[in-house]
Amino acid sequence: MLDFNSLLHFSHTYCVAICAALVPLNLLATLSTLILTGLQRPMTEVGKVSGVAIAFAGLMVLHVLTWFAIGVVMVPTYVLLTLGIVCFAVNAWAILHSSSLQRLLNRLTEVAKQSFPVLG
């Protein structure tokens, strides 16, 4: 059986290490999802990467919630919570409605090509 006090203690004791790992993992996994979606890779590939990214985002949100549970309300907690929620939402979007995400990425690519003609 899970001992929540031990999990809370672990989360608070190793907060810097947890955040140092989860922040880049969230960003890289979500970026991978966006790249695979933009390249119109098969849904099985996108789904696998998105699933991993959702797990990282969920861990980030749970870690931040442990700090809220003891009353730590500071800017970093809100920033990390926002990061976790945004990463979760983007990856869920890639799984649930990838065609609209592909259209958005295509539009952003066209705007970037027009704004920076050297790249196109």
HUFENQUI-V7195 format. One record per helix or strand of 2 or more residues. SS is the DSSP state (H for helix, E for strand). FROM is the first residue (numbers start at 0). TO is the last residue. If there is no record, write none. Layout:
# HUFENQUI-V7195
ss={SS | SS}
from={FROM | FROM}
to={TO | TO}
This chain:
# HUFENQUI-V7195
ss={H | H | H | H | H}
from={3 | 14 | 42 | 74 | 97}
to={12 | 37 | 68 | 95 | 114}
